[in-house]
C-alpha cells in the first residue's frame, strides 16, 4: 500500500479536504482508497497525528482538545500507535492508497518530530508521500489572523512571520526525513487547480478521480468580518477558550453565532505593507520555484490589487462594535427563550427551573463539543 500524508499548511482548504475525505470514506473505497478513522475527530481532521508527533514539552490546542496532560503523553502515544496499527492491519485487501491529513503536522519544526511521524507510518507502507499546500506568505498570514482569534488568541499582528514562511527551509526539513522525491508541494491558488477546486487537485495528486458518487460540501473554516474580529479581540482577553473542564461552552456558543452571521473577509493591511512583507521571502520562494516548479516564472501570483491603499487598524466605531455585541446577546437570549418555552410546553404551562438549568447546561455542552471537534478552532503552534 502507498500512503499520502497531507500536512497543510492551515488555511489552504484543509478543513474542506478533511471533511470531504471523512464524509466520503465509502465512496473512496470504491477507488481502493482509505481514510483512517482512528486518528480523526468527528470533523475529519486527524488531530491525533499532530498530538502524537509534537515534541514532549508542548501543551498546545491538539493535546488540550484531546484532554490528556503531558504526564499522560507517553501512554497516549502507545495507545494511539496500537489503535492505528490495528486499523491499518484490518484495512480491506483491495485498498492500494491510504490518506492521512492533519495541518497540525505543519507545526513540526525539528527532524525528531518529523521522524516520529515517519516512524509511525513507514513500516506499514511501500512509500509515504508528503503533500503540502503553499499559500503566498502575506495572504496566509492575513487569513491566519482570523483563525487565531477564533482559537482564542489575542494580540496577533495581521502580518506576522513564522518558521513556516521560509518554504525552502521547511520543505527541506521534511525532505531530509522522507526523501525529496516523496515531498509534493502544491501552490494554493485557484488558477492552478483543475476546475478551480482544491478538492479536484488533491484527489488528482493522490491518483484518484472526482466521482459523481462523492458528497460535496460547502466551504469550511471561513474568516470573520473586521467588526467580528475586533469583538473577538476584546472577548478573548476575558473569556478563555478552555476552562477547567475543557472547551469553554459559553464562548463556543458565541463563536458559533459569529461564524453564522459575520463570516467574510477580515482585516487587511495596506498594499505597500503586504508587498514589503512578501518581499522578505523572495530568496526562499525562488529556491522553491527552481527546485520544484522550474516551469513557472514565479512561485506565486504576485498581484496585490486585492489589498486597500490604506489598511485596517484595530479600532472600530463604537456603534459597530455594540451592534455585534447586541447581536450576540440577542442570540443567547433567543437560545434560552427557546429552551424555556420548550420546558413550559412539556410541563403543561409550568416551568421547572431546575430542569431548565439542566437543559441550558446541556445546550452549552453541545456547543463546546462541536467546537472541540472543529478543526477551525484548533490553531497551529506559533513559533
C-alpha positions as CSV (number, residue, x, y, z in Angstrom):
1,X,0.0,0.0,0.0
2,X,1.0,3.6,-0.7
3,X,0.3,6.4,1.8
4,X,-0.2,10.2,1.3
5,X,0.4,12.4,4.3
6,X,-1.3,15.8,3.9
7,X,0.3,18.3,6.4
8,X,-1.5,21.5,5.5
9,X,-0.5,24.2,5.8
10,X,-3.5,25.6,7.6
11,X,-5.8,28.0,5.8
12,X,-5.3,26.2,2.5
13,X,-8.6,24.2,2.3
14,X,-7.5,21.7,4.9
15,X,-10.9,21.6,6.7
16,X,-12.7,21.2,3.5
17,X,-10.4,18.4,2.4
18,X,-10.6,16.6,5.7
19,X,-14.4,16.8,6.0
20,X,-14.7,15.6,2.4
21,X,-12.5,12.6,2.9
22,X,-14.2,11.7,6.2
23,X,-17.7,12.0,4.7
24,X,-16.8,10.0,1.6
25,X,-15.0,7.1,3.1
26,X,-17.2,4.5,1.5
27,X,-17.0,6.2,-1.9
28,X,-13.2,6.4,-1.6
29,X,-13.1,2.7,-1.0
30,X,-14.6,2.1,-4.5
31,X,-11.4,3.6,-5.8
32,X,-9.3,1.4,-3.5
33,X,-8.5,4.3,-1.1
34,X,-8.9,4.5,2.6
35,X,-9.1,7.5,5.0
36,X,-8.4,6.1,8.6
37,X,-10.9,6.9,11.3
38,X,-8.7,6.2,14.3
39,X,-6.7,9.4,14.2
40,X,-9.7,11.6,13.4
41,X,-12.2,13.8,15.2
42,X,-15.8,14.0,14.1
43,X,-14.8,16.8,11.7
44,X,-12.5,14.5,9.9
45,X,-9.3,16.2,11.0
46,X,-6.8,13.5,12.1
47,X,-5.7,15.6,15.1
48,X,-4.1,12.6,16.9
49,X,-1.3,12.6,14.3
50,X,0.0,16.0,15.3
51,X,-0.7,15.4,19.0
52,X,1.4,12.3,18.7
53,X,4.4,13.8,16.9
54,X,4.8,17.2,18.6
55,X,7.7,17.5,21.0
56,X,7.2,16.4,24.6
57,X,7.0,19.8,26.3
58,X,4.3,21.4,24.2
59,X,0.8,21.5,25.7
60,X,-1.0,23.0,22.7
61,X,-4.5,23.0,21.4
62,X,-4.5,19.5,19.9
63,X,-3.5,18.0,23.2
64,X,-5.9,20.2,25.2
65,X,-8.8,19.2,22.9
66,X,-7.9,15.5,23.3
67,X,-7.9,16.1,27.1
68,X,-4.7,14.5,28.2
69,X,-1.8,16.0,30.2
70,X,1.9,16.0,29.3
71,X,2.3,13.4,32.0
72,X,-0.1,11.2,30.1
73,X,1.6,11.8,26.7
74,X,3.7,8.5,26.8
75,X,0.6,6.5,27.4
76,X,-1.3,8.4,24.7
77,X,1.4,7.6,22.2
78,X,1.4,3.9,23.0
79,X,-2.4,3.7,22.9
80,X,-2.7,5.6,19.6
81,X,0.1,3.7,17.9
82,X,-1.6,0.4,18.8
83,X,-5.1,1.7,17.7
84,X,-3.8,2.9,14.4
85,X,-1.8,-0.3,13.8
86,X,-4.9,-2.3,14.4
87,X,-6.9,-0.2,11.9
88,X,-4.2,-0.4,9.2
89,X,-3.8,-4.2,9.7
90,X,-7.6,-4.6,9.1
91,X,-7.9,-2.4,6.0
92,X,-9.6,-4.3,3.2
93,X,-7.2,-6.2,1.0
94,X,-8.2,-4.3,-2.2
95,X,-7.0,-0.9,-0.8
96,X,-4.0,0.5,-2.5
97,X,-3.9,4.0,-1.2
98,X,-4.2,5.3,2.3
99,X,-4.6,9.1,3.0
100,X,-3.7,10.9,6.2
101,X,-4.4,14.6,6.9
102,X,-3.7,16.9,9.8
103,X,-2.5,20.5,9.4
104,X,-1.2,20.3,12.9
105,X,1.8,18.5,11.4
106,X,3.0,21.7,9.8
107,X,3.8,22.8,13.3
108,X,6.6,20.2,13.5
109,X,9.9,22.0,13.1
110,X,12.6,19.5,14.0
111,X,13.9,16.3,12.5
112,X,13.0,14.5,15.7
113,X,9.3,15.5,15.5
114,X,9.0,14.7,11.8
115,X,10.9,11.5,12.3
116,X,8.4,10.4,14.9
117,X,5.5,10.6,12.4
118,X,7.7,9.0,9.7
119,X,8.5,6.0,12.0
120,X,4.8,5.7,13.0
121,X,3.7,5.3,9.3
122,X,6.5,4.0,7.2
123,X,6.6,0.4,8.4
124,X,3.1,-0.1,7.1
125,X,3.5,1.3,3.6
126,X,5.7,0.8,0.5
127,X,6.1,4.6,0.4
128,X,4.8,7.7,2.2
129,X,4.4,10.9,0.1
130,X,4.0,14.2,1.9
131,X,1.5,16.7,0.4
132,X,1.8,20.3,1.4
133,X,-0.1,23.3,0.0
134,X,1.8,26.6,0.0
135,X,0.0,29.9,0.2
136,X,1.6,33.2,-0.5
137,X,3.0,34.3,2.8
138,X,1.2,37.7,3.1
139,X,-2.2,36.1,2.2
140,X,-1.7,33.2,4.6
141,X,-0.7,35.5,7.5
142,X,-3.8,37.6,7.0
143,X,-6.1,34.6,6.9
144,X,-4.4,33.1,9.9
145,X,-5.1,36.3,11.9
146,X,-8.8,35.4,11.9
147,X,-8.1,31.8,12.6
148,X,-6.1,32.7,15.7
149,X,-8.8,35.0,17.0
150,X,-11.4,32.2,16.6
151,X,-9.0,29.9,18.5
152,X,-8.9,32.3,21.5
153,X,-5.6,34.1,20.8
154,X,-5.0,37.8,21.5
155,X,-2.5,40.4,20.2
156,X,-1.5,38.7,16.9
157,X,-0.4,41.0,14.1
158,X,-2.0,40.9,10.7
159,X,1.3,40.2,9.1
160,X,3.4,38.0,11.3
161,X,6.4,35.9,10.3
162,X,6.6,32.2,11.0
163,X,9.1,29.5,10.6
164,X,6.7,28.1,8.0
165,X,7.2,31.0,5.7
166,X,10.8,30.1,4.8
167,X,9.2,27.5,2.5
168,X,12.5,26.3,1.1
169,X,14.0,25.5,4.6
170,X,10.7,24.0,5.7
171,X,10.3,21.7,2.7
172,X,13.9,20.7,3.1
173,X,13.2,19.6,6.7
174,X,10.6,17.2,5.5
175,X,12.7,16.1,2.5
176,X,15.6,15.2,4.8
177,X,13.3,12.8,6.7
178,X,11.0,11.4,4.0
179,X,13.3,12.0,0.9
180,X,12.9,14.8,-1.6
181,X,11.2,12.6,-4.1
182,X,8.5,12.0,-1.5
183,X,7.7,15.7,-0.8
184,X,4.9,17.1,-3.1
185,X,4.4,20.9,-2.7
186,X,1.3,22.4,-4.3
187,X,0.5,26.1,-4.8
188,X,-2.7,27.2,-3.2
189,X,-4.2,29.3,-6.0
190,X,-7.5,28.6,-7.7
191,X,-5.9,29.2,-11.1
192,X,-3.6,26.3,-10.5
193,X,-6.4,23.8,-9.6
194,X,-8.4,21.6,-12.0
195,X,-11.8,23.3,-12.3
196,X,-10.5,25.8,-9.8
197,X,-11.2,23.4,-7.0
198,X,-8.7,22.3,-4.3
199,X,-10.6,19.0,-3.9
200,X,-10.1,18.1,-7.5
201,X,-6.4,19.0,-7.2
202,X,-5.9,17.0,-4.0
203,X,-7.6,13.9,-5.4
204,X,-5.5,14.1,-8.6
205,X,-2.3,14.2,-6.5
206,X,-3.5,11.1,-4.7
207,X,-4.1,9.3,-8.0
208,X,-7.9,9.4,-7.6
209,X,-10.8,10.8,-9.7
210,X,-13.6,13.0,-8.6
211,X,-16.6,10.7,-8.7
212,X,-20.3,11.6,-9.1
213,X,-20.9,9.5,-6.0
214,X,-18.9,11.9,-3.8
215,X,-20.9,14.1,-1.5
216,X,-19.9,17.7,-2.0
217,X,-19.6,20.1,1.0
218,X,-19.6,23.8,1.2
219,X,-16.6,25.8,2.2
220,X,-15.5,25.4,5.8
221,X,-13.5,27.4,8.3
222,X,-14.5,30.8,6.9
223,X,-12.8,34.0,8.1
224,X,-14.7,36.7,10.1
225,X,-15.5,40.3,9.1
226,X,-13.5,43.1,10.8
227,X,-16.2,44.1,13.2
228,X,-16.5,40.5,14.5
229,X,-12.7,40.2,14.6
230,X,-12.5,43.3,16.9
231,X,-15.3,41.9,19.1
232,X,-13.3,38.6,19.5
233,X,-10.1,40.6,20.3
234,X,-11.9,42.0,23.3
235,X,-13.8,38.8,24.2
236,X,-10.6,36.7,24.2
237,X,-9.0,38.9,26.8
238,X,-11.5,38.0,29.4
239,X,-13.3,34.8,28.2
240,X,-10.9,31.9,27.8
241,X,-11.3,29.2,25.2
242,X,-10.6,26.5,27.7
243,X,-11.8,26.2,31.3
244,X,-11.2,23.5,33.9
245,X,-13.5,21.1,32.1
246,X,-12.2,21.6,28.6
247,X,-13.6,23.9,25.9
248,X,-15.5,26.8,27.4
249,X,-19.1,26.2,26.5
250,X,-20.2,29.9,26.7
251,X,-17.5,31.1,24.3
252,X,-18.3,28.2,22.0
253,X,-21.9,29.3,21.7
254,X,-20.9,32.9,21.0
255,X,-18.4,31.8,18.3
256,X,-20.9,29.6,16.6
257,X,-23.2,32.7,16.3
258,X,-20.4,34.9,14.9
259,X,-19.5,32.3,12.3
260,X,-23.1,32.0,11.2
261,X,-23.7,35.8,11.0
262,X,-20.4,37.5,10.4
263,X,-18.3,35.3,8.0
264,X,-16.5,37.3,5.4
265,X,-13.2,39.0,4.5
266,X,-11.4,40.1,7.6
267,X,-9.0,43.0,8.2
268,X,-6.4,43.8,5.5
269,X,-3.1,45.6,5.7
270,X,-2.2,48.3,3.3
271,X,-1.0,47.1,-0.1
272,X,2.5,48.5,0.3
273,X,2.9,46.8,3.7
274,X,1.8,43.5,2.3
275,X,4.3,43.8,-0.6
276,X,7.2,44.6,1.7
277,X,6.3,41.6,3.9
278,X,6.1,39.3,0.9
279,X,9.5,40.6,-0.4
280,X,11.2,39.3,2.7
281,X,10.7,35.8,1.4
282,X,11.9,36.3,-2.2
283,X,15.1,34.3,-1.9
284,X,13.3,31.3,-0.3
285,X,10.5,31.4,-2.8
286,X,12.8,31.5,-5.7
287,X,14.7,28.5,-4.3
288,X,11.4,26.5,-4.1
289,X,10.4,27.6,-7.6
290,X,13.8,26.4,-9.0
291,X,13.6,23.2,-7.0
292,X,10.0,22.1,-7.6
293,X,8.4,24.5,-10.1
294,X,11.0,25.1,-12.7
295,X,8.4,25.6,-15.4
296,X,6.9,28.6,-13.5
297,X,8.1,32.1,-13.9
298,X,7.3,32.9,-10.2
299,X,6.3,30.7,-7.4
300,X,3.1,32.7,-6.7
301,X,0.8,35.1,-8.5
302,X,2.2,38.4,-7.5
303,X,-0.9,40.5,-7.9
304,X,-1.5,42.7,-4.8
305,X,-4.5,44.6,-6.1
306,X,-6.9,43.0,-3.6
307,X,-5.3,45.0,-0.8
308,X,-6.6,48.5,0.0
309,X,-4.3,51.5,-0.3
310,X,-4.8,52.1,3.4
311,X,-5.1,49.1,5.8
312,X,-7.5,48.4,8.6
313,X,-6.4,49.2,12.1
314,X,-7.7,47.5,15.2
315,X,-10.1,50.3,16.1
316,X,-13.7,50.2,15.1
317,X,-16.6,52.5,15.6
318,X,-18.4,52.0,18.9
319,X,-21.7,51.7,17.2
320,X,-20.4,48.8,15.0
321,X,-18.9,47.0,18.0
322,X,-22.1,47.4,20.0
323,X,-24.1,46.1,17.0
324,X,-22.1,42.8,17.2
325,X,-22.4,42.7,21.0
326,X,-26.1,43.2,20.7
327,X,-26.4,40.5,18.1
328,X,-24.6,38.1,20.3
329,X,-26.8,39.0,23.3
330,X,-29.9,38.6,21.2
331,X,-28.8,35.1,20.1
332,X,-28.1,34.0,23.6
333,X,-31.5,35.3,24.8
334,X,-33.2,33.5,21.9
335,X,-31.5,30.2,22.7
336,X,-32.5,30.5,26.3
337,X,-36.1,31.5,25.4
338,X,-36.4,28.5,23.1
339,X,-35.3,26.2,25.9
340,X,-37.7,27.9,28.4
341,X,-40.7,27.6,26.0
342,X,-39.9,24.0,25.3
343,X,-39.7,23.4,29.0
344,X,-43.1,25.1,29.6
345,X,-44.7,23.1,26.7
346,X,-43.6,19.8,28.1
347,X,-44.9,20.6,31.6
348,X,-48.3,22.0,30.6
349,X,-47.6,25.6,31.1
350,X,-45.4,25.4,34.2
351,X,-41.7,26.0,34.1
352,X,-39.4,23.7,36.0
353,X,-36.4,26.0,36.6
354,X,-34.2,23.2,37.9
355,X,-34.8,21.3,34.7
356,X,-34.4,24.4,32.6
357,X,-31.0,24.9,34.1
358,X,-30.0,21.4,33.2
359,X,-31.3,22.0,29.6
360,X,-29.3,25.2,29.3
361,X,-26.2,23.3,30.6
362,X,-26.8,20.6,28.0
363,X,-27.1,23.2,25.3
364,X,-23.8,24.7,26.2
365,X,-22.1,21.3,26.5
366,X,-23.2,20.5,22.9
367,X,-21.8,23.8,21.7
368,X,-18.5,23.1,23.5
369,X,-18.4,19.6,22.0
370,X,-19.0,21.0,18.5
371,X,-16.2,23.5,18.9
372,X,-13.8,20.9,20.3
373,X,-14.2,18.7,17.2
374,X,-14.0,21.6,14.8
375,X,-10.5,22.0,13.2
376,X,-11.4,25.6,12.6
377,X,-10.9,26.3,16.2
378,X,-7.6,24.4,16.8
379,X,-4.8,26.8,16.0
380,X,-1.4,25.6,14.8
381,X,1.5,26.1,17.2
382,X,3.1,29.5,16.9
383,X,6.9,30.0,16.8
